[in-house]
Amino acid sequence: MPVIPIADLSDPRLADYSHLTDVALKKAQGTEHGLYLAESALVLERALRAGHRPRSVLALGGTVDEAVALVGDDVPVFSGPGELLAELTGYILHRGLIASMHRPALPSVESLLADARRVVVLENVVDPTNVGAIFRSVAAIGADAVLVTPRCSDPFYRRAIRVSMGTVLQVPWTRVGDWTSTRELLVASGFHIAALALSDDAVSLKDFAATAPERVALVLGTEGEGLTEEAMAAADTIVQIPMAHGIDSLNVAATAAVAMFALV
């Protein structure tokens, strides 16, 4: 399929890029599970390596050849000047290209836990920047999977993907239900649930890591409010990172990185 120069921004084939929100993309008609946007050649390459299917690519002139090399001749690649593409998308394509990708079906919780030793559970983490940063740490430092609660920001949101450098497309993840069912699934797979929170009965991360169980699920809560009572009640151990200089806690993404490093 030849590269398609953009002449008319009202072309319906460009609708995926035209100021659509992440929520609208997730509900895109004519798709099985919705769409997400992958920015940059690096993120697109990681998405393709994960087996995700592109619907189309929007590329600046200098990245057209790279886009075609990645997706092949069967995927439409639209191209135009930067000013025109910015008018279409609502932002400047600093990274040269953006691809509309089909969302894959999420795996079952059981399949992710089967061979895992370290998993991260994100409860109601609403900031996609923090979600993306946590996924990047998971990929870099070492955990086997991420579980996200219903109110957690979607890891396939554009900002989460960008901040994670595309690692949300590499790290296995899925959504879980309420804490009763989630605890049952984790316990059935042999996981010790360790919740990161401030509590009078919390043990220090250093002490917990010294004798950590073989399988650990690290639970991290939303910014500001922290973990819910249900999450705290579901935990086997409450763990905290000792603070200095009167500081009571770290950003949730920093907490995730520190905790994972301690448990590697």
Secondary structure, DSSP 4 states (H G I P E B T S, - for coil): ---EE---TT-GGGGGGSS--HHHHHT-TT-SS-EEEEESHHHHHHHHHTTPPEEEEEE-GGGHHHHHHHH-TTS-EEE--HHHHHHHHSS--TTSEEEEEEPPPPPPHHHHHTT-SEEEEE-S---HHHHHHHHHHIIIII-SEEEE-TTSPPTTSHHHHHHTTTGGGTS-EEE---HHHHHHHHHHTTPEEEEE---TTPEEHHHHHHT--SSEEEEE-BTTTBS-HHHHHH-SEEEE----TT-----HHHHHHHHHHHH-
